[in-house]
């Protein structure tokens, strides 16, 4: 399964999960979630804030934002939201998927964010962490000791 590592762009994984959620919503519309869809908007705002600020942090340090080539990183980003999460971009995508689940209002929709976390953790984050540890050494390992993977 290593051949799948860092092969599928995370935004595409998120989009596929969102489409799966929509399909599940249409397939079993009776699995209604008793939460108001308006609760989705704060998650949308948080997701966009996390994603946008993380990308800006990468651009400020002039390092790659390409998740398919973590070995091309030229700087270790540890400021901003990277002080509380090693993966704020993926956390932002997760917030957007959770918002979509709330908007759809279907319990089965929660499978999308779960699938996203499982896929990204195994096929994106784990190989990224290996590449960054090889590239940045003790500095990256110390950062991993201080900051959690998700939250």
C-alpha atoms as an extended CHARMM CRD file, in Angstrom:
* protein
*
       151  EXT
         1         1  UNK       CA              0.0000000000        0.0000000000        0.0000000000  PROA      1               0.0000000000
         2         2  UNK       CA              3.0360000000        2.3310000000        0.1520000000  PROA      2               0.0000000000
         3         3  UNK       CA              2.5140000000        3.1340000000       -3.5290000000  PROA      3               0.0000000000
         4         4  UNK       CA             -0.5370000000        5.2020000000       -2.4790000000  PROA      4               0.0000000000
         5         5  UNK       CA              1.5380000000        7.4130000000       -0.1890000000  PROA      5               0.0000000000
         6         6  UNK       CA              1.6050000000       11.0780000000       -1.2490000000  PROA      6               0.0000000000
         7         7  UNK       CA             -0.0710000000       10.2100000000       -4.5580000000  PROA      7               0.0000000000
         8         8  UNK       CA             -3.5630000000       11.7010000000       -4.2440000000  PROA      8               0.0000000000
         9         9  UNK       CA             -3.7290000000       15.4500000000       -3.5810000000  PROA      9               0.0000000000
        10        10  UNK       CA             -5.4500000000       16.0260000000       -0.2140000000  PROA      10              0.0000000000
        11        11  UNK       CA             -7.9810000000       18.5080000000       -1.6840000000  PROA      11              0.0000000000
        12        12  UNK       CA             -9.0270000000       15.7530000000       -4.1110000000  PROA      12              0.0000000000
        13        13  UNK       CA             -9.3970000000       13.3150000000       -1.1900000000  PROA      13              0.0000000000
        14        14  UNK       CA            -11.5850000000       15.9170000000        0.5440000000  PROA      14              0.0000000000
        15        15  UNK       CA            -13.6840000000       16.4420000000       -2.5810000000  PROA      15              0.0000000000
        16        16  UNK       CA            -14.1790000000       12.6890000000       -3.0390000000  PROA      16              0.0000000000
        17        17  UNK       CA            -15.2430000000       12.3930000000        0.5990000000  PROA      17              0.0000000000
        18        18  UNK       CA            -17.6860000000       15.2950000000        0.1060000000  PROA      18              0.0000000000
        19        19  UNK       CA            -19.1740000000       13.5650000000       -2.9500000000  PROA      19              0.0000000000
        20        20  UNK       CA            -19.4760000000       10.3140000000       -0.9910000000  PROA      20              0.0000000000
        21        21  UNK       CA            -21.2720000000       12.2150000000        1.7660000000  PROA      21              0.0000000000
        22        22  UNK       CA            -23.6970000000       13.6860000000       -0.7420000000  PROA      22              0.0000000000
        23        23  UNK       CA            -24.3380000000       10.2440000000       -2.1970000000  PROA      23              0.0000000000
        24        24  UNK       CA            -24.9830000000        8.7440000000        1.2290000000  PROA      24              0.0000000000
        25        25  UNK       CA            -27.3070000000       11.6190000000        2.0250000000  PROA      25              0.0000000000
        26        26  UNK       CA            -29.3750000000       10.9030000000       -1.0810000000  PROA      26              0.0000000000
        27        27  UNK       CA            -29.2900000000        7.1490000000       -0.5700000000  PROA      27              0.0000000000
        28        28  UNK       CA            -30.6190000000        7.1810000000        2.9950000000  PROA      28              0.0000000000
        29        29  UNK       CA            -32.3370000000       10.5410000000        3.5500000000  PROA      29              0.0000000000
        30        30  UNK       CA            -34.1630000000        9.2520000000        6.6390000000  PROA      30              0.0000000000
        31        31  UNK       CA            -30.9780000000        9.2340000000        8.7850000000  PROA      31              0.0000000000
        32        32  UNK       CA            -31.6470000000       12.8350000000        9.8160000000  PROA      32              0.0000000000
        33        33  UNK       CA            -29.3330000000       14.5960000000       12.2450000000  PROA      33              0.0000000000
        34        34  UNK       CA            -31.2710000000       16.7300000000       14.7750000000  PROA      34              0.0000000000
        35        35  UNK       CA            -28.7930000000       19.6280000000       14.5540000000  PROA      35              0.0000000000
        36        36  UNK       CA            -29.4690000000       22.9180000000       12.7740000000  PROA      36              0.0000000000
        37        37  UNK       CA            -27.5760000000       23.3430000000        9.5090000000  PROA      37              0.0000000000
        38        38  UNK       CA            -26.6380000000       26.8790000000       10.6090000000  PROA      38              0.0000000000
        39        39  UNK       CA            -24.0330000000       25.3020000000       12.9110000000  PROA      39              0.0000000000
        40        40  UNK       CA            -22.0550000000       24.5660000000        9.7530000000  PROA      40              0.0000000000
        41        41  UNK       CA            -21.0980000000       28.2130000000        9.1500000000  PROA      41              0.0000000000
        42        42  UNK       CA            -18.6490000000       28.5760000000       12.0740000000  PROA      42              0.0000000000
        43        43  UNK       CA            -16.9270000000       25.3890000000       10.8870000000  PROA      43              0.0000000000
        44        44  UNK       CA            -16.7010000000       26.7790000000        7.3500000000  PROA      44              0.0000000000
        45        45  UNK       CA            -15.1370000000       29.9670000000        8.7060000000  PROA      45              0.0000000000
        46        46  UNK       CA            -12.6740000000       28.0280000000       10.8590000000  PROA      46              0.0000000000
        47        47  UNK       CA            -11.7650000000       25.6940000000        7.9900000000  PROA      47              0.0000000000
        48        48  UNK       CA            -11.0910000000       28.5760000000        5.6050000000  PROA      48              0.0000000000
        49        49  UNK       CA             -9.0980000000       30.4340000000        8.2700000000  PROA      49              0.0000000000
        50        50  UNK       CA             -6.9310000000       27.3820000000        8.9950000000  PROA      50              0.0000000000
        51        51  UNK       CA             -6.3270000000       26.5900000000        5.3350000000  PROA      51              0.0000000000
        52        52  UNK       CA             -5.7030000000       30.1750000000        4.2720000000  PROA      52              0.0000000000
        53        53  UNK       CA             -3.3590000000       31.0680000000        7.1170000000  PROA      53              0.0000000000
        54        54  UNK       CA             -1.4060000000       27.8230000000        6.6970000000  PROA      54              0.0000000000
        55        55  UNK       CA             -0.8600000000       28.4760000000        2.9940000000  PROA      55              0.0000000000
        56        56  UNK       CA              0.2300000000       32.0500000000        3.7780000000  PROA      56              0.0000000000
        57        57  UNK       CA              2.7210000000       30.7210000000        6.3500000000  PROA      57              0.0000000000
        58        58  UNK       CA              4.2610000000       28.4790000000        3.6920000000  PROA      58              0.0000000000
        59        59  UNK       CA              4.3980000000       31.2910000000        1.1520000000  PROA      59              0.0000000000
        60        60  UNK       CA              6.0370000000       33.6670000000        3.6540000000  PROA      60              0.0000000000
        61        61  UNK       CA              8.8430000000       31.1740000000        4.2180000000  PROA      61              0.0000000000
        62        62  UNK       CA              9.0460000000       30.4260000000        0.4780000000  PROA      62              0.0000000000
        63        63  UNK       CA              8.6300000000       26.7000000000        0.9440000000  PROA      63              0.0000000000
        64        64  UNK       CA              6.5420000000       24.3110000000       -1.1010000000  PROA      64              0.0000000000
        65        65  UNK       CA              2.8390000000       23.8450000000       -0.4370000000  PROA      65              0.0000000000
        66        66  UNK       CA              2.8240000000       20.7650000000       -2.6730000000  PROA      66              0.0000000000
        67        67  UNK       CA              1.7930000000       17.8920000000       -0.3740000000  PROA      67              0.0000000000
        68        68  UNK       CA              2.8780000000       15.3170000000       -2.9550000000  PROA      68              0.0000000000
        69        69  UNK       CA              6.5390000000       16.3130000000       -2.5790000000  PROA      69              0.0000000000
        70        70  UNK       CA              7.2450000000       16.9250000000        1.1420000000  PROA      70              0.0000000000
        71        71  UNK       CA             10.9310000000       16.2120000000        0.5590000000  PROA      71              0.0000000000
        72        72  UNK       CA             11.1070000000       19.4950000000       -1.4180000000  PROA      72              0.0000000000
        73        73  UNK       CA             10.4250000000       21.5610000000        1.7190000000  PROA      73              0.0000000000
        74        74  UNK       CA             12.9800000000       24.2960000000        2.1970000000  PROA      74              0.0000000000
        75        75  UNK       CA             11.8110000000       25.4950000000        5.6170000000  PROA      75              0.0000000000
        76        76  UNK       CA             10.0810000000       24.0560000000        8.6540000000  PROA      76              0.0000000000
        77        77  UNK       CA              6.8750000000       25.9980000000        9.3530000000  PROA      77              0.0000000000
        78        78  UNK       CA              6.2800000000       26.1680000000       13.1270000000  PROA      78              0.0000000000
        79        79  UNK       CA              4.5030000000       29.5150000000       13.5770000000  PROA      79              0.0000000000
        80        80  UNK       CA              0.8710000000       30.5690000000       13.4130000000  PROA      80              0.0000000000
        81        81  UNK       CA             -1.5540000000       27.6730000000       13.6620000000  PROA      81              0.0000000000
        82        82  UNK       CA              1.4270000000       25.3210000000       13.3120000000  PROA      82              0.0000000000
        83        83  UNK       CA              2.0870000000       26.0500000000       16.9910000000  PROA      83              0.0000000000
        84        84  UNK       CA             -1.0540000000       24.0970000000       17.9540000000  PROA      84              0.0000000000
        85        85  UNK       CA             -1.3500000000       21.5660000000       15.1170000000  PROA      85              0.0000000000
        86        86  UNK       CA              1.2280000000       19.9940000000       12.8270000000  PROA      86              0.0000000000
        87        87  UNK       CA             -1.4460000000       19.7830000000       10.1270000000  PROA      87              0.0000000000
        88        88  UNK       CA             -3.6900000000       22.8560000000       10.1440000000  PROA      88              0.0000000000
        89        89  UNK       CA             -4.3550000000       22.5270000000        6.3970000000  PROA      89              0.0000000000
        90        90  UNK       CA             -5.7800000000       19.0440000000        6.8570000000  PROA      90              0.0000000000
        91        91  UNK       CA             -7.5840000000       20.1950000000        9.9840000000  PROA      91              0.0000000000
        92        92  UNK       CA             -9.1420000000       22.9890000000        7.9220000000  PROA      92              0.0000000000
        93        93  UNK       CA            -10.2800000000       20.4730000000        5.3090000000  PROA      93              0.0000000000
        94        94  UNK       CA            -11.7380000000       18.3300000000        8.0860000000  PROA      94              0.0000000000
        95        95  UNK       CA            -13.6780000000       21.3500000000        9.4120000000  PROA      95              0.0000000000
        96        96  UNK       CA            -15.1110000000       21.9250000000        5.9240000000  PROA      96              0.0000000000
        97        97  UNK       CA            -16.1810000000       18.2790000000        5.6810000000  PROA      97              0.0000000000
        98        98  UNK       CA            -17.7770000000       18.4140000000        9.1350000000  PROA      98              0.0000000000
        99        99  UNK       CA            -19.6120000000       21.5770000000        8.0690000000  PROA      99              0.0000000000
       100       100  UNK       CA            -20.8410000000       19.7610000000        4.9580000000  PROA      100             0.0000000000
       101       101  UNK       CA            -22.0520000000       16.8800000000        7.1550000000  PROA      101             0.0000000000
       102       102  UNK       CA            -23.9980000000       19.3370000000        9.3120000000  PROA      102             0.0000000000
       103       103  UNK       CA            -25.4170000000       21.0430000000        6.2430000000  PROA      103             0.0000000000
       104       104  UNK       CA            -26.5510000000       17.7230000000        4.7900000000  PROA      104             0.0000000000
       105       105  UNK       CA            -28.0880000000       16.8540000000        8.1530000000  PROA      105             0.0000000000
       106       106  UNK       CA            -27.5820000000       13.1200000000        7.7370000000  PROA      106             0.0000000000
       107       107  UNK       CA            -25.7790000000       10.8870000000       10.2350000000  PROA      107             0.0000000000
       108       108  UNK       CA            -24.2640000000        8.7990000000        7.4540000000  PROA      108             0.0000000000
       109       109  UNK       CA            -22.5140000000       11.9190000000        6.1950000000  PROA      109             0.0000000000
       110       110  UNK       CA            -20.1580000000       11.6820000000        9.1700000000  PROA      110             0.0000000000
       111       111  UNK       CA            -18.5080000000        8.7520000000        7.3890000000  PROA      111             0.0000000000
       112       112  UNK       CA            -16.9120000000       11.2500000000        4.9700000000  PROA      112             0.0000000000
       113       113  UNK       CA            -14.8580000000       13.1450000000        7.5660000000  PROA      113             0.0000000000
       114       114  UNK       CA            -13.9310000000        9.8410000000        9.2150000000  PROA      114             0.0000000000
       115       115  UNK       CA            -12.7200000000        8.4060000000        5.9170000000  PROA      115             0.0000000000
       116       116  UNK       CA            -10.8060000000       11.6390000000        5.2410000000  PROA      116             0.0000000000
       117       117  UNK       CA             -8.9660000000       11.4330000000        8.5860000000  PROA      117             0.0000000000
       118       118  UNK       CA             -8.1170000000        7.7550000000        8.0750000000  PROA      118             0.0000000000
       119       119  UNK       CA             -6.8460000000        8.2740000000        4.5100000000  PROA      119             0.0000000000
       120       120  UNK       CA             -4.8990000000       11.4670000000        5.2130000000  PROA      120             0.0000000000
       121       121  UNK       CA             -3.3390000000       10.0410000000        8.3920000000  PROA      121             0.0000000000
       122       122  UNK       CA             -2.1390000000        6.8790000000        6.6570000000  PROA      122             0.0000000000
       123       123  UNK       CA             -1.3510000000        7.9460000000        3.0980000000  PROA      123             0.0000000000
       124       124  UNK       CA             -0.3820000000       11.5980000000        3.5070000000  PROA      124             0.0000000000
       125       125  UNK       CA              0.6680000000       12.5510000000        7.0300000000  PROA      125             0.0000000000
       126       126  UNK       CA              2.7280000000        9.4510000000        7.8740000000  PROA      126             0.0000000000
       127       127  UNK       CA              4.9120000000        9.6990000000        4.7420000000  PROA      127             0.0000000000
       128       128  UNK       CA              5.1520000000       13.4930000000        5.1120000000  PROA      128             0.0000000000
       129       129  UNK       CA              6.4230000000       13.0530000000        8.6540000000  PROA      129             0.0000000000
       130       130  UNK       CA              9.0330000000       10.5080000000        7.5290000000  PROA      130             0.0000000000
       131       131  UNK       CA             10.2320000000       12.8660000000        4.7910000000  PROA      131             0.0000000000
       132       132  UNK       CA             10.3520000000       15.8900000000        7.1050000000  PROA      132             0.0000000000
       133       133  UNK       CA             12.2070000000       13.9420000000        9.8090000000  PROA      133             0.0000000000
       134       134  UNK       CA             14.7570000000       12.8190000000        7.2210000000  PROA      134             0.0000000000
       135       135  UNK       CA             15.1100000000       16.3540000000        5.8660000000  PROA      135             0.0000000000
       136       136  UNK       CA             15.0410000000       18.4490000000        9.0700000000  PROA      136             0.0000000000
       137       137  UNK       CA             16.2740000000       15.8690000000       11.5990000000  PROA      137             0.0000000000
       138       138  UNK       CA             16.2390000000       16.7250000000       15.2890000000  PROA      138             0.0000000000
       139       139  UNK       CA             14.5330000000       20.0690000000       14.7320000000  PROA      139             0.0000000000
       140       140  UNK       CA             11.4950000000       18.3370000000       13.2650000000  PROA      140             0.0000000000
       141       141  UNK       CA             11.5020000000       15.5880000000       15.9070000000  PROA      141             0.0000000000
       142       142  UNK       CA             11.5680000000       18.2460000000       18.6720000000  PROA      142             0.0000000000
       143       143  UNK       CA              8.6690000000       20.0250000000       16.9680000000  PROA      143             0.0000000000
       144       144  UNK       CA              6.7070000000       16.7440000000       16.9080000000  PROA      144             0.0000000000
       145       145  UNK       CA              7.3070000000       16.3740000000       20.6550000000  PROA      145             0.0000000000
       146       146  UNK       CA              5.8480000000       19.8580000000       21.2940000000  PROA      146             0.0000000000
       147       147  UNK       CA              2.9140000000       19.8800000000       18.8680000000  PROA      147             0.0000000000
       148       148  UNK       CA              0.2020000000       17.2910000000       18.3250000000  PROA      148             0.0000000000
       149       149  UNK       CA             -0.6010000000       15.8820000000       14.8970000000  PROA      149             0.0000000000
       150       150  UNK       CA             -4.2000000000       17.1190000000       14.7110000000  PROA      150             0.0000000000
       151       151  UNK       CA             -5.0350000000       19.0980000000       17.8580000000  PROA      151             0.0000000000
